[in-house]
């Protein structure tokens, strides 16, 4: 059974072949690609692949990109160290800075939300920023919450964790915590609702199902870190590279081991129709899975150059009718359309 068929492909590279984050516009007509190393963001038309506009010289360390409900591109800071994010009107070139969570600081490291995500309705934005000189006794990072309609800050919680995934209703966030744990917090209060171990090798990415009932986590099979049993650091091995969790209890629903998927998960995302989970993996394959069971559906694309796989990011369009697969090292996009 073939669900997605290739529609078009095009380069998203400038002078440098670099793609680190991808986002769809609310209407699915545009694709924004962040070149993390050279700090550029470019918007492309879909499905033609025509380059529409590029913005350059983003503040250092950007890791995320998104679209607001009004179609403006949300990017990490741009010529403003005090900004959490910048709203970029790609049609006019105008930019508006959203004030950072630490108004007393002029340091980009404490204000810029280098890693952020919007909820499915684009009404909440959640991002991670560093605390100045790690001054908080329990955390080196904080989670800032913004109303993505008015761009006012709603909360800022000291809470160690990275790679945020926000629940569809915008009330909870899942974070990758230390030593392979997953943490779920209440965005209104900052209270930790769940904390459970997922992988000894560390969690590489999280995704929240469209119905808010499940979390998916990705990991690599091998690594180096703290061995909990001995309290010492050394080589680690965890073959549970793709896992599905109950978002309310933290209990594991399903698991896919590395021998069935490759060396590890590079990216993962649920579709908005609540039917599919897409992954890209270290073995150079993009795959589709049943969102409720992790039963395999189909490999979509083998992403390889010669004998060496290349990393990729896969993202569904907002209505789940298209799938973008971006080969990050080659900065090449393939757009698939649901049959």
N, C-alpha and C positions, 0 to 999 in steps of 0.2 A: 504494500500500500504506500503510494507516494502522496505526501501531504503538501510538500513545498517543492516547486520547480523553479529553476533558475530563470530570472527575468532579465537581468542586466548585470554588467560589472564595469567598474571604472576605477581609476587611480584616485586616491585621496592624498597623494604625496605632493609636497612642494619640492624645494631643492633637497630637503632631507626626507628620507623615508621613515616616518615616525607617526604612529597613531596610538594613543594611550587611553582615550575615553571616547565614548560615542553616545549620542542622544538623538531621539526622534522629535520632530516638532509635533504639537498637539494634533494637527490635522494629517500627519503622516506624509506631508509633501516635501519635507526637508530633513536632512541629516546633518548634524553638527559633529565635527571630529576635532578632538583636542590633540595636538602634537605636544606631548609633555616635555620632551627634551629640549625642543627649540621654542617652546612657550608661544605657540600659535594656535588659533582656533579658526576653522573654516566651515562654512555652511555650503552644502551641496543640494541641488534639486534632485528629487526622486520621482521617477526612475531614471531620468536622463543622465544623471551624474554631472551635470553642468555645475561648475564652481561659481557660486553667487558672490561671496565676499569673504575676506580674511581679516582677522584682527591679530595684531602682533604685540610682542613685548609684554606678555602677561607677567605678573609678579611670580617669582621663583617658586617651584615646587607644586604646580597645579596637578591635580589627580582626577578631577571630575568636571563634567559639563552637563548642562541640562537646558530645558526650555520652560519658561514660565507659561501660565495659561494664556497670556496675551500675545505669545509668540516671540517675546524677547529671549535672547540666549542668556543663560546664567553661567557665568564663568568665574573662576577665582580672580582675585584682585587684579586691577589694571591701573597702573600708575598711582595707586592709592594704598599706602601701607595700613591705613586705618580701616579699610573696607573688609567686610566679611566676604561678600561676593560683589560682582559688578553685573548690572543688567545692560545688555548690549542690544540695541535696535539694529539688526542687520540691514534693514532697508535704508535707514538714514545715517547710520554710523554713530548715532548718539549713544552715550554711556551714562549710567547713573550708578553711583556707589551706594551700597547698602551698609550702614554703619556697623562696625565690628562689635563683637560681644564684650570687648574690654575697652571702654571709652577712654580710660586713663592712659592707655598705651598707644604709642605710635609705631610699634613693632609689628611687621607683617606676620611674624611667627605666632603672635598671640591673638591676632584678629582674623586673618584669612582662613576661611573654611576650605582647606585644600582638598578635603574629602567630604562630599555632601550628596544628598539624594532628596528628591521631591516625592510626595505621595502621589497615588494614581490620579487624584483629582487636581493635583498641582495647587493645593491650598496650604500645605505645610512643607517647609524645607528644614531638614535636619543636617547639621554638619559638625565635624570634629575640628577643634583647634587646640593648640598647645597652651598650657598655662605658663605664665611668665616665670622663668627660672624654676619650674616645677615646684612652686611654692606651696601647693596644697599637700597636706600630709598623706592623702590617700590616692592621689591621682596626678598624672603628668599631663592628662588631656581633659578637655571638657566637651560636652555635647550642647551645642546651641540650637534653639528651636525658633523658627521665624514663621510668621503668617505670610504666606507667599502671595497674598492678594494686596496687602498694605505694606509689606516688607518692614513690619515692626517686629522687634524681638519679643518673644513670649517667655523664654526661659533660657537658662544656661546652667547646666549641671556638671559639676566635677565628677567625671566617671571615666576611668581608663577603658578604652575600647576604640577600635578602628573599623573601617569598612562598614558604615552604617547601612542598614536596610530598614525601611519604614513600613509599618503596617498600612494596609489600604485605607483605613479610616483615620490615619494620622495620629493615633493615640500612643503607639508604642514604637520603640526602635530596637532592633537587634544589632549587636556589636560583636566583633571578634575580640575576645579578651585574651589575657596572658595564658601561655602554656596550653593553647588549643581549646580554651573554653569559649562558650557562647553566652553572652549576657543579654537579657531582654529588660529594658527599663520603661517605666511610665514617663512619657514625655512631659506631662503636667507637673509631676512632683520630683522626678529623678529617681524614684524608688526602684530598686532592683526587683523585678518580678520573677525572673528565672536566672539561674546560673548553673550551667552543666558542662561537663567535659565532652567534647566532640572528637578531637584528634590530638594525639600526642605530638604530632609534627606541626601543629598549628593550623588554624582555619584560614583559608586563603580568600574566601568570598562567601556571601550570604545572599539569599533571595527570599522574598515573602510571597506566598501564593495570593492570588487575586481575591480569594474568599477570606483571607486572614487566618486560616486554620492551620497552615503548615509553613515551616521554614525548611529551606534546602541549604546545605553547606557543602563547600568544596574544599579539598585539601590536596597536598602532594603526598606521595607515598613515603618518600625518604627525606630526612632532614637532620639538623643538628640543634640540640637544645637541652633543656632541663629534663633529666630522667626522674620522674616523681618518686619512683620506688627507692632510689638511692640518694636523691637530693644533689646529684652531681650532673655536670653537663657532658654530653656525648652524642654519638650517632643515634638517630631515632628512626623507627619504622612503623608506619600505620597504613595498612592497605585499604582502609575504609575511606576512599577518596571522594565518594558522593553519598550523602546521607539526607534522609527526609525525617523531619521532626514534627511532633505535635507542638504548635506554637503556644498552647495554653499550659501544657504540663512539662514539656521538655523531653518526653519519651520518644524513643526512636521508632519510626514507622517502617522504614525500609533503608537498605544500604546497597551500594554497588561497589565491589572491590576492584582494586587496581588491575587485576588480571582480565577484567571484563571491560575496562574503559581506558586503560593506558596509565601512564605514570602519575597523572594528577590532573585536577580540574583547573583550567585557566580562567574561565568565566562561566556564569550560569544565570538564567533568568526564567521566570514563569511568564506564560502568556496571559493576557488580560481576560481571555475567555475561560480561564481556569482548566484548560485541557492539557497543556504541554509544559514541560521544562526543557530548555535548550542548554546544552553545555558545549564548551570547547575544551579540549583536553591536550595533555602534553604529548600524546601519540600522534597529534596532527589531525584529529577528526572532530567535526561538529556533529553532535547527535541530538536526537529528539527522544524524550521520555514521557511516559504517562505521568501527569502532575500529581496524581493521588497515590500511585503505587511504585513509581520508578521502573515500571516495566519498559523495556526498550521498544521504541516504535520504528525509527529508521535512522541510519547515518545519512546526514544531509550532504556533507562535503568532506573530502579528504584534503586537508590543508597541508601541503608539503612542497618543499623545493628540493628536488633530488632525493637524497636519502634522509634529509634532515627536516623534521616537522618545524613549522613556524607557528608562533603563538597567534591567537586570534581572540576577538571579542564578538559575541553574538547578541543581538538585541532585536526583540519583537517591536513592530510598529504598535502604536496605541490601540488599534482595533484588531491586532493579531492577524491581519491579512498579509503582512509582509514580514520578512526576516532579513536583517542586515548582518552579514558576516564580514568583519574587518580583519584582514591579516595585518597584524600590528607592525611586524618587521618590514613588510613590503609596502605598507600603507595602501592596501588594495581592498576595494569593497565589492562584494557580491550581494546582490539583492535577489531574494527568493520570494515568490508569491504563492499563497495558499491555493491549492488546486480546487 
